[in-house]
């Protein structure tokens, strides 16, 4: 389990720092750089595009370097991209850096997921994905207090990602598995699950991208923003405890469907009232479910797909995921520019609710697939 905890620093960096912390820095960057909500959303769309590119190239990277080396160097390059973001205010340059962080983050996410899936520990998968909660807690506790100093925020994230790289370096191992075998992508047998995952990807990212902007529009104080993010991140850390047994024992995609339904409800709750207890309940519900979804997908792949095909299949699902979260923030941002930031929260609720319905219809693949 110690290995899984150190490996979880991969999602802390690739997701907690490189993806989700942007939402905390968005209000200051938007005000300083005079962005519209569509421009702000496009910045995370660039990160999602990079994630899509990274998902497409990960199998080739693993074939060339091995799973462990892909994870390690992906971590190191993610830290570099985050630190470099502090050096410029040019919109085009920031788009490039957000794209780069997406590429390296995808490599980390997939390679680390495969290593966790190969672990003999039954709880390794949810622990690995819960690592992003640590990244959210650290970001939520530190970044809001910086106020308008968003450059210092990115520099701090680069340092934190560098430390995570050092601590997780030896936790990434290839074990007994071949470092070159990536197998075939098996998406068609799990196509309903894939559609639900795509809807989740397009929906979940808008809540965490625009949460701080939504709270700012509601005149929430800095302390409330920090508390909300800390609660959200702490809830993510609880994912292994909450979902380990359902992922292992519930039939088929039941756990996935329940997570998506809870995620839709938690997101919608934020629209009910800007009162602190309501917002905290929304953040806690969101945090306790959203990163359980990739864990559920990885568990389904491990259960239904031959081991030799895990890397390619997980990479294919991550490609779908990346496509969804690439489009989601920009579309939601355009919608919000014509309405309000509350539309981004509603977007999450609607898409995740639809994903829950589709996940309930998922059927097991033909038994011959496992033969």
Secondary structure, DSSP 4 states (H G I P E B T S, - for coil): -HHHHHHTHHHIIIIIIIIITHHHHHHHHHHHHT--HHHHHHHHHHHHHHHHHHHHHHHHHHHHH-HHHHHHHHHHHHHHHHHHHTT---HHHHHHHHHHHHHHHHHHHHHHHHHHHH-S-TTHHHHHHHHHHHHHHHHHHHSGGGTT-HHHHHHHHHHHHHHHHHHHGGG---TTS-SS-------GGGHHHHHHHHHHHHHHHHHHHHHHHHHHHTT--HHHHHHHHHHHHHHHHTHHHHHHHHHHHS-TTHHHHHHHHHHHHHHHHTTT---HHHHHHHHHHHHHHHHHHHHHHHHHHHHHS-GGGHHHHHHHHHHHHHHHHHHHHHHHHHHHHHS-THHHHHHHHHHHHHHHHHHHT--PPPGGGG-
